[in-house]
Amino acid sequence: MAVSGEPESSDSLRTFGAVVQGLREHHGLSREELGDVVGFSKHTVASVELGRRMPDEEFVEAAELVLGNTGALRRAAGFVERQAGLADWFQRWARLEQTAITLYMYECRMLPGLLQAEAYARQLFIDELPPLTDEEIEVNWAARAERRRLLRELPNTAFSFVIEESVLLRQTGGLDVTREAIDHLLELGRLRNIAIQIMPLVKWSHSGLHGPMQLLETPQHKWFAYLEAPGSGQLISDAKAISALQSRYASMRSQALSSEDSVGLLQRIRGDL
């Protein structure tokens, strides 16, 4: 039922992508060759050139050095507009996600955006306060659908999700929406690079009581963390703070059901709907 939902690129994104492509071709490089040199996949290079993704700062700097070091890419990047449908405070994290080699998420409020089926995501947008217009809902869904592509475009990235059982028992959007959401989880869980674990509703010891968290590792093996609150988000790069969050996440993975047992629980919840 979910559609591809690619958002329309802005003029600035398409223009920047055209500059990258022109310089790459001028230097006789394929997308894969440029990606190998700058440390990003050919899929990332393609997405930037097609105007589908905000250029990561590290991508801009690396590509600048490889493609002549004229300053053209640095200057062009300064005019690229932010991605519609993503909150300002989430923009940098969203760019880091695009090239992450490891991505961990714990969520106790709702299904993580990367795992949301279309009807489930739309219900969350409908429930926003103050209410969103129909146009805003479409823009938000387009951005959400574009983010979801990462799960299939980054087959070498290790994705791990720990989700509270209560998120599904809540039946956000009703029975049909919940059934579709669970089917979507089961489908994604069959991908080799995705581990989905459910935290049981009854758990005497729980390391996630401080709330949702996200962790990622860049191609340069630098770790970042992201914590979100209503109307704001905090990007963390401090090694000590990240180490504590990594310990917390590792503990939660041991407390949650295994991926195999989580599949069984998801199937039972769906069967009871």
Summary of the structure (lengths in Angstrom):
residues: 273
radius of gyration: 19.5
end to end distance: 19.1
largest distance: 62.0
contacts: 839
relative contact order: 0.13
helix: 51%
strand: 13%
